[in-house]
Amino acid sequence: MEKEGIVSLWIGSDENESTLQKYVTLIYSDEGEWLPSQFLLDFNIDMDDIDEPFIERVFHERSIGLLSDLLDGCSYDDVVIPGFEALRTNQLPSEINSAILIYNYEYSCDIKEVKRDGYSYVFIGSVPYE
């Protein structure tokens, strides 16, 4: 649900930056309507609860072992990295090279992990960023 000052995080693996962008970007139909991205469908996120400009994508060519390295350089990284590290104290699973952050949104659905051909993502949690 929309919540000011909160950021939600999903980490996973994707084939390349282009497929990550395609996975997350809202689709504009031939009829002139916005349709949810596959990411929103996979995690049952209502596109009316988010603002697309508040979605941040992070992609690395190689697997990253530490959450701090994965998120280094993202918006509010000095605040969100310690917050997410407190939620997840162990090293990342293997083959993690990407992250999806949604600002001003607190994810509360039951779907925590999605695995499909070419990509997989797991929900980590939501923390304040302000």
C-alpha positions as CSV (number, residue, x, y, z in Angstrom):
1,M,0.0,0.0,0.0
2,E,1.1,3.6,-0.6
3,K,3.0,4.9,2.5
4,E,5.1,8.0,2.5
5,G,8.7,7.6,3.7
6,I,8.8,3.8,3.3
7,V,10.7,1.8,0.7
8,S,10.1,-1.8,-0.2
9,L,12.9,-4.1,-1.6
10,W,13.0,-7.1,-3.8
11,I,16.3,-8.8,-4.7
12,G,17.0,-11.4,-7.4
13,S,18.7,-12.3,-10.6
14,D,17.9,-11.2,-14.1
15,E,19.5,-11.9,-17.5
16,N,20.5,-8.3,-18.3
17,E,19.5,-4.7,-17.6
18,S,17.1,-4.6,-20.5
19,T,15.1,-7.6,-19.3
20,L,15.0,-6.0,-15.8
21,Q,13.6,-2.8,-17.2
22,K,11.0,-4.6,-19.3
23,Y,10.0,-6.6,-16.2
24,V,9.3,-3.5,-14.1
25,T,8.1,-0.9,-16.6
26,L,4.4,-0.3,-17.0
27,I,3.0,-1.2,-20.4
28,Y,1.0,1.2,-22.6
29,S,-1.6,-0.7,-24.5
30,D,-2.7,-0.2,-28.1
31,E,-6.0,1.1,-26.7
32,G,-4.2,3.9,-24.8
33,E,-4.4,2.5,-21.3
34,W,-1.6,1.7,-18.8
35,L,-1.3,-1.9,-17.9
36,P,0.7,-3.4,-15.0
37,S,4.2,-4.7,-15.6
38,Q,4.9,-8.4,-15.1
39,F,6.6,-7.5,-11.8
40,L,3.4,-5.9,-10.5
41,L,1.4,-8.9,-11.6
42,D,3.9,-11.4,-10.1
43,F,3.7,-9.8,-6.7
44,N,0.1,-8.8,-6.9
45,I,0.8,-5.1,-6.6
46,D,-2.0,-2.7,-7.5
47,M,-0.5,-0.2,-9.9
48,D,-2.8,2.5,-8.5
49,D,-0.8,2.2,-5.2
50,I,2.5,3.2,-6.7
51,D,4.0,6.0,-8.8
52,E,6.2,4.7,-11.5
53,P,8.9,7.4,-11.0
54,F,9.4,6.0,-7.5
55,I,10.5,2.6,-8.8
56,E,14.3,2.2,-8.8
57,R,16.1,-0.7,-10.6
58,V,19.6,-1.8,-9.8
59,F,21.5,-4.2,-12.0
60,H,25.0,-5.6,-11.9
61,E,26.7,-7.7,-14.6
62,R,28.0,-10.2,-12.0
63,S,26.6,-11.7,-8.9
64,I,26.9,-9.7,-5.7
65,G,27.4,-11.3,-2.3
66,L,26.6,-8.4,0.0
67,L,23.4,-6.3,0.3
68,S,25.5,-3.2,0.8
69,D,27.3,-3.8,-2.5
70,L,24.1,-4.6,-4.3
71,L,22.4,-1.3,-3.2
72,D,25.4,1.0,-3.2
73,G,24.5,4.1,-5.1
74,C,20.7,3.7,-4.9
75,S,18.6,6.6,-3.6
76,Y,19.0,7.2,0.1
77,D,21.6,4.4,0.3
78,D,23.0,5.8,3.5
79,V,19.7,5.1,5.2
80,V,18.2,2.2,3.4
81,I,21.3,-0.1,3.4
82,P,21.5,-0.2,7.2
83,G,17.8,-0.7,7.4
84,F,17.7,-3.6,5.0
85,E,20.8,-5.1,6.5
86,A,19.1,-5.2,9.9
87,L,16.3,-7.2,8.3
88,R,18.7,-9.6,6.6
89,T,21.8,-10.3,8.6
90,N,23.3,-13.1,6.4
91,Q,25.0,-13.0,3.1
92,L,22.9,-12.9,0.0
93,P,21.9,-16.2,-1.8
94,S,24.1,-17.0,-4.8
95,E,23.3,-15.5,-8.2
96,I,21.9,-12.2,-7.0
97,N,22.6,-9.4,-9.4
98,S,19.6,-7.0,-9.3
99,A,17.2,-5.2,-7.0
100,I,13.9,-3.4,-7.3
101,L,13.0,-0.7,-4.8
102,I,9.6,1.0,-4.6
103,Y,9.6,4.3,-2.6
104,N,6.6,5.5,-0.8
105,Y,5.2,2.0,-0.8
106,E,4.9,-0.7,1.9
107,Y,4.4,-4.1,0.4
108,S,2.1,-6.3,2.4
109,C,1.0,-9.2,0.1
110,D,1.6,-12.9,0.8
111,I,3.7,-13.5,-2.4
112,K,7.3,-13.4,-1.2
113,E,9.2,-15.1,-4.0
114,V,8.8,-15.5,-7.8
115,K,10.9,-17.8,-10.0
116,R,10.4,-17.9,-13.7
117,D,12.6,-18.6,-16.8
118,G,15.2,-15.9,-17.0
119,Y,14.5,-14.2,-13.6
120,S,13.8,-14.7,-9.9
121,Y,13.0,-12.3,-7.2
122,V,12.4,-12.4,-3.4
123,F,10.8,-9.8,-1.2
124,I,13.2,-8.6,1.5
125,G,11.1,-6.1,3.5
126,S,10.1,-2.5,3.9
127,V,12.1,0.2,5.8
128,P,11.9,4.0,6.4
129,Y,14.1,6.0,4.1
130,E,13.6,9.5,5.6
